[in-house]
Amino acid sequence: MIIKEGKELLGAVLASVFVVMGGVCLLTPLRDEVSHHGFPMWLLGLVLVVCGLFLWGGVVQNLLRRRR
């Protein structure tokens, strides 16, 4: 179980924030930047989007499980 039962709202908010932040990193000129340690920002954006979608999957799974 990704999200604890009863914590779906918090998980949905966190997942949405991750997706939005990842989208900002991917859709703005920020994606061409590199951090001080050589980490590309487009990769950070991609990781944030994937983590946000993974959390959204957990929220949906909990809500479907509760409905049964």
Residue pairs with C-beta under 8 A, 6 or more apart in sequence:
1 58
1 61
1 62
2 11
2 54
2 55
2 57
2 58
2 61
2 62
3 11
3 55
3 58
3 59
3 61
3 62
5 62
5 66
8 59
8 62
8 63
11 55
11 58
11 59
11 62
12 55
12 56
12 59
14 52
14 55
15 52
15 53
15 54
15 55
15 56
15 59
16 52
16 56
17 52
18 48
18 49
18 51
18 52
18 55
19 48
19 49
19 52
19 53
19 56
20 52
21 45
21 48
22 44
22 45
22 46
22 47
22 48
22 49
22 50
22 51
22 52
23 45
23 49
24 30
24 45
25 31
25 41
25 42
25 44
25 45
25 48
26 42
26 45
26 46
26 49
30 41
30 45
31 41
31 42
31 45
32 41
32 42
33 40
33 41
34 40
34 41
35 41
